[in-house]
Amino acid sequence: LAEGASQMAPPVVLQVFTACVCFGAMANVTVVLPGAAESARSLGYGMVFSGIIIGCYPVGALVGLFYFGRLPVEKTRDAYLVQAVTMLLANISFVLGLVFNSAWLLIAARAVLGFEGGSMYNSALAMVHFARPETQTGYLVKYQLFVVVGVLGGPLLSGLGILAGGAHGMSEALSGVVANAVLAAFGLVVLIGLLTVFPKTWSEMEELAGGTGPTTGSPANQVVAQTGATSSSAAPKAGVAIAFAILASSYLRMAQRLMLESGGIVLVAEGFGWGSGLAGVAFGVIGVFKASALASFAIWFSTRMSDASWLWVLQAAQVAGIFMMIAPGHTLTPGFEVQFSVGAIIAYCANGVWGGVITSWCLKQAQPGTIFSRENLLIVSQIGIFTGIGVGGVISRAILSRDVSEVLLSYGMMLIAFLQIFLVWLVEPPVLTSRVVVPIIVTTAAGVYAVMSKSLGGSGVDNVFTYHIVFMMLAWFACAPSGLLAQLSSDGGEQVDRSAAHAKWMGAAGFCAALGYYFIFRAHNANGKSHFGNGDIWHTLHVVLGYAALVGCAVQVGTGFMKRFGDSEKLKFHGQAGRALAAIAHCAAGVGLWLQFAPDGGWSMPLRMTLTAGLAIVATIGLRARPQEILGEGCS
């Protein structure tokens, strides 16, 4: 490490101006969200055009990256100066565009304003430049806190401007740009501060930091790449994979965030009838919760678990929050606004913290001196971020132009959440230990409750068919994965103990599967239906796979008994056959989750998607595990 690096931290003055840059850039993204729809209508356009107004900013930001991405960290002051000047001039132009009723000036001003967004690369680089490896995740989450203050500041300023303007007889469209005038003034204040307070040379900044900081290819940067990496394998990740991970994660989280911000404001304003001003203020308040969550994580929680563990916890919280945003029975009942707000807060907070954690995780895998260096990965991240902002803003408005409904908005967010789960599973599968029991318990409990609850579209506790699903879930969602876990986990103790636990769990799986078949047999007999399907191709596929799983289960229980008490050398196929059986059974269950089994419509789309995602994670536990890697050489 460079001399003094063990005491290094980003200087306070650097953090303050980085916070100002982040606030300005993100507030400029979101300031138009409450008033964009009304601005579009005042110009004679519809909802989609309001999405274009929002989406012009990231177009300019992507262009800006070509300039800001060429500036080394030593040129941070220059980058911040350009950002402040752009914020000042472009916001004034946007106000003039609405005053003179010019759609072209509005669009041009937003695109030019977006140019400043490229400085987010320099602000992120400044935050991690002086950070030690063990504190990098905390500083990047703190950086996300700076970002979210700007995110909440934009709609809050706009909402207050609309409410104040309305009280004084101004049109909603004109009131909405009061916030742009405030941001122009903020740009002027930042510009003055940079010229008078910010250190004029980088050597002054290094003295404040207590060291020179790592540079590309230096030992310190190599420590960032090697120390604190939370991969389950000690081998370095391939550069292409990490570049893809930071690009995809940045794109997905920002697309989801803009879906909630851009689409949620329209839903609250028009679907709930709150109006644009109050909707902007409400989302500003939601942003306060997100800021609090980010600050709390950065201060108290970032080092409590590995980055990989946090990614899974946060992703689960995100899915739970999105699920809460859907009205029961798709009907906006009294009090649903509270449920929607709580769900939005949970999903929003989890999205923000997840972004900081996965960015830190990717940067720890940087390969100094190559195209996959930390600086280049940050540029790739910014490309993903601004592309996601543009896509999320436009698509959310396009969706809600068809129907102002929380269902369509939540479906879009849920789809992105599942893509995030898939991404994390690809780049950082959880280590196979007893902690993996969490998704097993959660998925099984959710599935059992969903089928027993008629309010969720289940068949109810008074229906014999219900218990077919319950016992099959217990067999293949809980017992079979737990049996694999018991056999392969590094927490499983001696080989003999693991084998005994494996046998008990797999025996329980066979017993539950038999009970599941018993109840479907009874249900078919009671209703005079065939035991071999109803002619529908998906139902027939479910039946074929189900019978194959039952036969395989009987064979596996028998061979497992023989292996335990007989000559195990002759039954080496038992393990591979078990994995094949689990794959067949999980495919049968996956098809079954999408069959129509209740007369009143059955489960909602988000619930089916959630259970399918849970099943996919549980099913992959055995397929992703490799006993030799987990237990060491010599283990069977």
N, C-alpha and C positions, 0 to 999 in steps of 0.2 A: 504493500500500500504506500501511497505518497505520504510524505512526512506530515504528521498531524491529522491524518485521515480518520483515525479512531475517534477523534472528537468532532469531526465535521458534521454540520447540519446546514440546510439551506438558511442563509441569513434572514433575519426578520424583514428587512427592507425588500429583499427579493420575494419573500412570501407575500408581503402586502401588495406589491405591484403585480405579482402573478395573480393574486386574487382579483385585483381590479381588471386585469385583462380578461380573465375567465368570466367575471361578472358581465363585463361589457359585451363580449362576444356571444355568450349564451342568452343574455337578456335581449340582444338584438335578434336572435333566432326566434324567441318565444313572444316578444312584445306584440307581434301582429296576430297572435292566436285568437284572443277574444274578439277583435274588431275586423278580422280579415273577411268574414262572411258578409258583414254589413258594408264594408268597403267595396267588395265585389258587386253587391247589389246596387250600391249607389252609382257604380259605373256601368250598370246594365248587364252584369254577368252573374253566373250562378255559383253554386258551392264549389265546383271543381276549380274555377278560377281562383277562389280563395286559397285552395291548395297550391296552385301555381305561385301565388304571391309568397306563400311560405317556402315553397321549394326552390325559389330563385336564389335564396341565400347560400345553400350548399353548392350551387353551381359556381358562384363566385369564389367560395372557399376552396374548391378543388383547383381553380385557377391560381388562387393565392398561394397554395402549397408549392407551386413551382418557384415562387419567389422566397417564401419563408423557409422552405425546406433546404435551401442552399445556404442559409445563415448558420454558422456554428454557434455553439452555446456562448462563446465570447461576444457575439453580436446580439445578445438578448435585448440590450437597451435599444438598439436600432429597430428590432422587430416590434418592441412595445411602442416606440414612437410612431411607426407607420400605422399600427393598429389604432392608436388614439386619434390620429389625424383622419383616418378613414371613417371611424365612428362618428366624429364630429361632422364632417362634410356630407356623408351619405345619409345620415338621419335628417339633416336639414333638407336635402333633396327629396326625401320621402315625404316629408311634411308638405313641401311645395307641390308634389305630385297630386296629393289629395286636395289641396286648396284649389289648384287649377284644374281639377277633374281630369287628369291625364293618366290613363292606364299605362301607357308606355313609360312615362317618367317614374311611376310607381315600380314597375318591373325593373327598369334600369337601376334605380336607386337601391333596390333590394339586392340585385346582383353585385353592384359595386360594394355595397355594405358587406356582402359575403366575403369579399376579398380579405377582410380583416380576420376571418375565421382561420385562415392559414396560420396565424400566430399562435393558435392553440398548440401546434407542434412545439414551438419554442417555449411555451409556458410549461408543457409537460417535461421537456428536456431539462429545463431549469430546475424543476422540483426534484428530479431523480439524480441530477449531476453530482450534488454534494451528499446525497443520502447514502448511508452505509447499507450493506446488503440486508442485514437483519431488520432495518427500519424502512426499507423501500416500500413494502406493501402499505405500511401506515401512512407514508407521505403521499403515495398515489391515491389512497382513499381520501386523504385530506385534500388532495387536488380535486377529486370528485366532489368534495364538499364545496370548494370554490365554484365549481361548475354549477352545482345545483342551486346555490344562492342566486346565480344569474338566471337560471331556468325559472325559479319561482319569482324572481324580481320582475321579469318581463311581463307576465300576465297580471301580476299584482299591480304594477304601475299602470298598465293599460286599463285594468278593471276599475281602479280608483279614478283614472282620468275620465272613463265613460260615465261613471256614477256622478262625478263632480260636474262634468259638462252637461249631463242631462238635467241636473238641478238648476243649471243656469241657462237652459233653453237651447243648448247646442245640439246638433244632430249627432247620432251615435257614431257615424263614420268619422266626423270631424273630431269628436271627443276622443276617439281611439288613438289619434296621433299626438295627443298631448304628451304621452309617454315617450314618443320618439324625440320630441323637443327636450325632454328631461335627459334622455340618454345622450343627446348631442352636447348638452351642458356638462354631463359627466365626462364625456370624452375630452372636453376642454380642460376640466380639472385634472384629469389624469395626465394630459399633455404637459401642463404646468408643473406637476409633481415630478415627472420624468426629467424635465429640464433643470429642476432646482434641487431635488432631493436624491434621486437615484444616482448611485456611483457612476462616474463618467468613464472609468476604465475597469476592465475585468480584474485586474490585479487588486484593486481596492475591494472588489466583491470577495475575492479569494481570502484576503486578510480578515474580512468580517466572518467568513465561514470557518476559519481556522485551518485551512489547508488548500491545496491546489485542486483537489477533486480529481476523479478519474477521467482519463481521456480514452478515445477509441484505441484499443489494443494495449492499454496500460494494464499492469497487474491488478489494479483496483477493479477495472471493468471485467477482468477475467474472473475475479471473485464473485462479482454480481452474476456472472453466467454460471458459476459452479457452486457457490455457496448458497444455501437456502432453497435450492431447486427441490421441488416437492414431488418429483416423479417417483413412481414406484420402482423404477429402474435407475441404476447409477449411470447408465449410458446417456450421452448427450442426445437431445432430440434433433432430428433432421431439420435443417434450416427451412426447407420448403414447408414442412409441416407446421412449424412455429409461425412462419409468415402467414400461412393460411389460417391458423388458429386466431391470430390477432386481427386479421382482416375480417374474418367471418364473425368473430365475437363482437367486434366494434360495430359492424353493420347491423347485426341482429339486435343488439341491446338498444341502439339508437333508433332503429325502425320501430321497435316495440315502444320505446319511450315516447316517440313522436306520435305514435298511434294513440297512446293514452292522453297525451297533452293536447294534440290537435283535435282528435276525435272526441275526447272526453269533454272538452270545453263546449263543443257543439251539442253534445248529448245533454249536458247539464243546462245549457242556455235554452235549448229548444225542446228537448225531450222532457226535461223536468220543469221547464217554464220559468227558470230563474233569471233569464236575461243575460246578455253578454258581460255586463259590468260585474254582476254578482258572481258569475261563473269564473271570471278572471281572478277575482279576489279569493274564491273558494280554492282554486288550484294553487294560488299562492300560499294559502294555508297548508294545503297538502304538501307543498314543497318544503314548508318548515319542518314537518315530520321527517322528510327525507334528509334534510340537512342535519337534523338531530341524530338520525340513525348513522349517517356517515361520520359525524364527529365522534359519536360514541364508539363506533367500530375502530376508528383510527387511534383513539386514545386508550381504550380498554381491551378490545377484543382481537385486534389484528394478529397478535402473536399467540393467541390461545390455542389455535389449531393450525394445521398446515393449510396452504392455499387450496390444495385439492379438496380437502374436507369441507372448507368453507364454500367452495363452488357448489357442492352437492346440497349442503344445508340451505344456501340462499336460493338455489333453483327450486327446491321443494317449497320454500316459502312463497316464491313467485307464483307457482302454479296454484297454490292454495288461495292467494290473493285474487288472482284472475277468476277463479271459480266463484268467489264470493261476489264478484261484480255482476253475476248473472241473476236476474230476477227469478224466484221460484215460479215455475209454470209459465215463464216468459211474460208475466203480468206485473206491471208497475204498481204494486200495492203500497198503501200508506206505510211509511217507515223504510221503504226500500232505499231511499236516498242515503240513509245512515249506513245500511249494509254495503251499498256501492262505494261509499266514501272509505269505509274501513278496508274493504278489499283493494281499492285503488291505492291506499296508503301502503298496505303490505306489499303489493306487487311493485309499486314505485320505489320503495325503499330497498327492496331486495334487488331490483334491477340496478340501482345506483351502486350499491356496495359490490355486487357481482362484477360490475364493470371495472372497478378499481382492482379487485383481486385477480381477475383473469389477465388484465393488462400487466400487472406485476409478475404474475406467473410466466407470461410469455417473455417479458424482458429479462427474466433470470436465465432464460435459455438462449439469450443472444450469443452470437458467435463473432467476437471482436475481430476486426481486420478483414471481414468478409462482407458480402452483400447483405448478410443477415445480421448486421451490427445493430446495436441498440438504437442508434439514430435512424437507421433505415426502417426498423420495425415501428418506430413511432410515426414515421411518415405513412407507412402502410396502415397503421391504426387510424390516423386522421382521414385517410381516403375512405376507409370503412365507415367512420363516424359520419362524415358529411353525406356520403351516399345514402346511409340509413336515414338521416334527417330528411333528405329530399323525398325518398320513397315513402317513408312513414307518414310524412305530412300530406302528400298528395293522395296516397291510397286511402288514408283514413277519411278524408273529405269526400273522395269518390264513393266509398262504401256508404257513408251516411247521406249522400245525395240521393241514394235509392230508398233508404229507410232509416230514420233517426231512431236506432234501436241499440240497446246495450248488448244484445245478443250478437249481432254482426261484429261489433267492435271487439267483444271479448273473444269471439272465434278467431279473429285475426291475431290478437295478442297471444292466445293459447297456442296457435300454430307456431308462432315464433318461439315461444317458451319450449316447445317440444324440439324444435330445431337446435335450441341452445343445449338442451339435455343431450341430444345426439352428439353435438360437437364436443361437449365435455367428456362424454363416454369414449369418443374416439381418441382424444388427446391425453386424457388422464383418467383411466378406469380406476375405481376405488380398489385399494389393496384388500385382498380377501381375508378379512378378520371378522371377529364377532360383530363389528360395527355394521357390517352389511345386513344384519338382521333388521335394521331400521326400515329400509324400503320393503322388506318382506312383510313386516308387521303392518306398516301403513297401508300398503296396497291391499292386503287381505282384509283388513278391518274396513277399509273404504268400500271394497267390493261387497262384502257381506252386508254392511249397513245399507248400501244402495239398493240391493235386490230385496231387502226386507222392508224398505221404506216406500210406501205407495206415493208419498208426496214427491219423491225423486223419480218416479216412474217405474219403481220396482213392482214385483208381483205380490208382495205382502206376506206376512207370516202365516196367514190362513190358507195359503195356496201350496199344495203338495209340490208343485213344480219348483217353488222357491228353493227347496232343500236340495234339489239336484244341483243348482248353481252354488249354493252354500258349501256343500261337501266337495264339489269339484274344485272350488277355490281353495278350500282348506288343503286338498290333496296337492294341487299343482302350483298354487301361489305361495303356500306356506311350508307344508311338510317336505315335498321333494327338494326345493331349494335349500331348506335347512339341512336335509340329509347330505347334499353336496357340500354345504358349508362345513358340516361336522367332519366329513372325510378329509377335506383339503385345507382347512384353515390352520394358520400358524398358531392360533389360540386353542387348538383342539387337544393338546396334551399328547400322550404317548399314542403310538399307532394302534395298539389294541383298544384303548379307550375311544379313539376316533372311530374305529370300525364298529364298535358296539353302539355308539351314538348314531352312526350312519344307518345301521340296521334297524334301530328303533324308529328313526324318522321315516325311513323308506317303507317299513312295515305299516306305519301310521298312514302314509300316503296311499298305499294299496287298500287299506281298510276304508279310508274316506272315499276313494274312487269307487269302491264297490257299493258303498252307501249312496253315492251320487247316482250310480246307475240304477239302483233299486228305486229311488224316488222318481227318476224319469220314466222308468218302466211302469210304475204305479200311475203316474200322471197320464201316460199314453193310454193305458187300459181304461182309466176313468173317463177319458174323452173320446175313446174309440178311434185313436189315431195310430198310424203305422209306427213301428219301432225302427224303421229304416228310412225315415225322411218323408217330406211332403212334396217332393218334386222340384222344389226350388234349388238351384245349383249351389248356393251358399249353405243352405241347411243340409243338403246332401253331403257337401264337403265336410261340414262339422260332424255329421254322423259317421262318415267313413274314418276320419281321423280319430274320432272318439272311440270307436270300436277297436281300431288299431292300437290305441293307447291302453285300452283295457286288457287286450290280449298280451301286449308287451309287458304290462304291469304284472300280470300273473306269472309270466315267464321269469321276469327279473326277481320277483320275490322268491320264487323257487330256486333259481340259480344262486341268489344271494344267500339263502339258507344253506345250500350245499357248499358254497365257498367258505362260509364261516365255520362249518363243522366238518367239512371234508377236505378234499385236495384242491387247494386254491390255485395250484399251478395249471390245472386243466381248465380253469374257468377265467382265463385272463381277459376274455372278451367282455366280461360282465361290466367293466367300467365304461367302455366305449358304447356298449349296447344301452347302458343306462342314460348316457348323454343323448343318444339318438331317441330313446323313449321320451325323455324330457322335452326334446325339441318337438316331437310329434304332438305331445300333450299340450304344450304351450301354443302351438299353431291351432289346435282344436279350440283351445280356450280363447285365443285371439279372434277367431272367426265367430265364436259364440257371443262375444261381447257386442257384436254388431247385428245380431239377429233380432228380429222383432218378436218379443215374447209376451208383452203386456198389451191388453186390448185398448188401453187409453194412450198409446203412442210410445210407451217404454221410456228408456233413459234419454236424456238430452244429449245433443252432440258433444258439448264440452265434457260431460261426465264419461261418455264412451271414450273420448280421446284421452282423458286423464287416466282411466283404468287401463287403457291400452298401453300408454306410456309406462305406467307402473309395472305392468306385466312384462314389457320389453326389458326393463331394467332387471327385474327379478330373474327372468329367463336367461339373461346373458351372464349371470353370475357364474354358472358352471361352464359356459362356453368360453369366457374370457380367462378363467383361472387356469394356471399351469402348476401342478403340484411340485414339480422339480424346482421351479423358480421360487416358490413360496417356502417350501420345507427344506430345501437344500438337497444336495446329492445323496443318493442312497435311499431316498424315501420312495415307497411304491405308491 
